[in-house]
Amino acid sequence: MFMNTASEWYYIGYGIQIGLQSLQDSVKSAGGKIINELVTLPTPGKADVQVVILADPDDHEICFVGDEGFRALSKVDESAEKELREQIKKM
């Protein structure tokens, strides 16, 4: 999920195993709405992800993420708890 609470918007990203290009092509040929065409987003120090953002009939945005990048970014960060505790101590 991508979230920005200051402006009160968020995306829920769905990891999908089918090719994003074929999904985008199918939506385009069916006359569906594509908000952001297929793009690769770099995530420094982590896996890059491919995303395409579509709209449902009510114009709600739906973010589809390539499965490989989605799984790589969804892994448990073994050092996260230690890092969190260190940052809390600094407060």
Residue frames as qw, qx, qy, qz and C-alpha x, y, z in Angstrom:
[[0.000, 0.892, 0.453, 0.000, 0.00, 0.00, 0.00],
 [0.376, 0.241, -0.014, 0.894, 1.29, 3.47, -0.86],
 [0.264, -0.793, -0.540, 0.096, 0.01, 6.08, 1.56],
 [0.235, 0.279, -0.103, 0.926, 0.19, 9.86, 2.00],
 [0.232, -0.622, -0.700, 0.263, -1.82, 10.83, 5.05],
 [0.123, -0.377, -0.077, 0.915, -1.12, 14.55, 4.62],
 [0.311, 0.155, -0.373, -0.860, -3.19, 14.66, 1.45],
 [0.636, 0.086, 0.578, -0.504, -5.43, 11.74, 2.44],
 [0.783, 0.416, -0.287, -0.362, -4.84, 9.48, -0.54],
 [0.485, -0.404, 0.775, 0.035, -3.54, 5.97, -0.86],
 [0.665, 0.333, -0.540, -0.393, -3.10, 3.14, -3.32],
 [0.787, -0.233, 0.561, -0.107, -3.46, -0.51, -2.66],
 [0.315, 0.554, -0.673, -0.374, -1.14, -2.36, -5.01],
 [0.928, 0.026, 0.288, -0.235, -2.18, -5.79, -6.24],
 [0.171, -0.494, 0.789, 0.323, 0.63, -8.12, -7.24],
 [0.854, 0.349, 0.155, -0.354, -0.35, -10.07, -10.34],
 [0.639, -0.258, 0.652, 0.317, 1.37, -12.93, -12.11],
 [0.632, 0.609, 0.421, 0.228, 0.13, -12.19, -15.62],
 [0.482, 0.102, 0.148, 0.857, 2.14, -9.78, -17.69],
 [0.012, 0.647, 0.318, -0.693, 1.31, -6.15, -17.02],
 [0.069, 0.288, -0.477, -0.827, 1.76, -5.28, -20.68],
 [0.154, -0.253, -0.873, -0.387, -0.91, -7.79, -21.70],
 [0.099, -0.618, -0.668, 0.403, -3.22, -6.48, -18.96],
 [0.011, 0.558, -0.013, -0.830, -2.72, -2.92, -20.18],
 [0.097, 0.107, -0.693, -0.706, -3.26, -3.97, -23.82],
 [0.115, -0.420, -0.896, -0.091, -6.49, -5.81, -22.90],
 [0.054, -0.670, -0.471, 0.571, -7.86, -2.82, -20.98],
 [0.022, 0.447, -0.280, -0.849, -6.91, -0.46, -23.80],
 [0.118, -0.048, -0.805, -0.580, -8.55, -2.65, -26.48],
 [0.150, -0.541, -0.825, 0.060, -11.72, -2.93, -24.36],
 [0.030, -0.710, -0.221, -0.668, -11.92, 0.86, -24.05],
 [0.624, -0.643, -0.368, 0.250, -11.07, 0.88, -20.33],
 [0.006, -0.967, 0.130, -0.220, -9.41, 3.80, -18.62],
 [0.808, -0.019, -0.231, 0.541, -5.66, 3.70, -18.01],
 [0.259, -0.961, -0.048, 0.083, -4.51, 6.36, -15.56],
 [0.145, -0.777, 0.577, 0.207, -0.78, 5.58, -15.70],
 [0.862, 0.378, -0.314, -0.123, 0.60, 3.32, -18.39],
 [0.947, -0.184, -0.090, 0.249, 3.11, 0.61, -17.59],
 [0.161, 0.851, -0.374, 0.332, 6.23, 2.04, -15.99],
 [0.787, -0.106, -0.466, 0.390, 9.14, 0.71, -13.95],
 [0.303, -0.901, 0.078, -0.302, 9.57, 2.51, -10.64],
 [0.556, 0.332, -0.602, 0.468, 13.02, 2.43, -9.08],
 [0.658, -0.732, -0.054, -0.169, 13.20, 1.80, -5.34],
 [0.281, 0.715, -0.567, 0.297, 16.79, 2.56, -4.31],
 [0.157, -0.410, 0.821, -0.364, 18.38, -0.30, -2.43],
 [0.613, 0.146, 0.692, -0.352, 15.44, -2.56, -3.18],
 [0.411, 0.255, 0.785, 0.387, 13.82, -4.25, -6.16],
 [0.209, 0.134, -0.246, -0.937, 12.41, -2.06, -8.92],
 [0.394, 0.375, 0.794, -0.273, 8.71, -2.57, -9.53],
 [0.044, -0.155, -0.599, -0.784, 6.60, -2.40, -12.65],
 [0.201, 0.450, 0.656, -0.571, 3.16, -0.85, -12.22],
 [0.074, -0.317, -0.549, -0.770, 0.14, 0.08, -14.28],
 [0.140, 0.290, 0.582, -0.747, -2.70, 2.12, -12.75],
 [0.092, -0.366, -0.748, -0.546, -6.19, 1.60, -14.10],
 [0.334, -0.040, 0.291, -0.895, -9.57, 3.09, -13.22],
 [0.171, 0.337, 0.923, -0.079, -12.74, 1.19, -12.45],
 [0.063, 0.613, 0.608, 0.500, -16.09, 2.42, -13.85],
 [0.307, -0.899, -0.309, 0.052, -16.42, 4.82, -10.87],
 [0.352, 0.809, -0.255, 0.396, -12.92, 6.25, -11.54],
 [0.691, -0.662, 0.290, -0.004, -11.39, 4.60, -8.48],
 [0.342, 0.707, -0.618, -0.043, -7.72, 3.95, -9.09],
 [0.966, -0.187, 0.179, -0.027, -6.45, 0.37, -9.06],
 [0.075, 0.786, -0.607, -0.092, -2.69, -0.19, -9.00],
 [0.998, 0.062, 0.020, 0.003, -1.39, -3.46, -10.44],
 [0.188, -0.792, 0.577, 0.072, 2.19, -4.41, -9.61],
 [0.687, 0.381, -0.612, -0.090, 4.36, -7.00, -11.33],
 [0.903, -0.386, -0.162, -0.099, 4.55, -10.12, -9.17],
 [0.789, 0.124, -0.293, 0.525, 8.34, -10.41, -9.00],
 [0.164, 0.437, -0.243, 0.850, 8.90, -6.86, -7.72],
 [0.603, -0.540, -0.075, -0.583, 5.85, -7.05, -5.47],
 [0.923, -0.283, -0.248, 0.075, 7.14, -10.20, -3.77],
 [0.627, 0.218, -0.298, 0.686, 10.64, -8.78, -3.40],
 [0.054, -0.460, 0.180, -0.868, 9.32, -5.63, -1.70],
 [0.719, -0.456, -0.138, -0.506, 6.88, -7.60, 0.47],
 [0.739, 0.022, -0.597, 0.311, 9.55, -9.68, 2.20],
 [0.595, -0.783, -0.164, 0.081, 9.95, -9.35, 5.95],
 [0.309, 0.751, -0.372, 0.450, 12.80, -7.00, 6.81],
 [0.794, -0.264, -0.473, 0.275, 14.72, -8.91, 9.48],
 [0.429, 0.011, -0.299, 0.852, 16.48, -5.74, 10.68],
 [0.170, -0.622, -0.317, -0.695, 13.32, -3.61, 10.94],
 [0.632, -0.698, -0.334, -0.037, 12.56, -4.24, 14.61],
 [0.676, -0.291, -0.110, 0.668, 16.14, -3.49, 15.66],
 [0.252, 0.296, 0.198, 0.900, 16.17, -0.31, 13.56],
 [0.347, -0.705, -0.386, -0.484, 12.81, 0.79, 14.98],
 [0.692, -0.622, -0.279, 0.238, 14.02, 0.31, 18.56],
 [0.565, -0.092, 0.010, 0.820, 17.20, 2.30, 17.84],
 [0.043, 0.466, 0.282, 0.838, 15.19, 5.16, 16.36],
 [0.513, -0.728, -0.390, -0.234, 12.79, 5.19, 19.33],
 [0.693, -0.434, -0.216, 0.533, 15.75, 5.46, 21.72],
 [0.379, 0.151, 0.122, 0.905, 16.87, 8.60, 19.87],
 [0.171, -0.702, -0.437, -0.536, 13.56, 10.34, 20.56]]
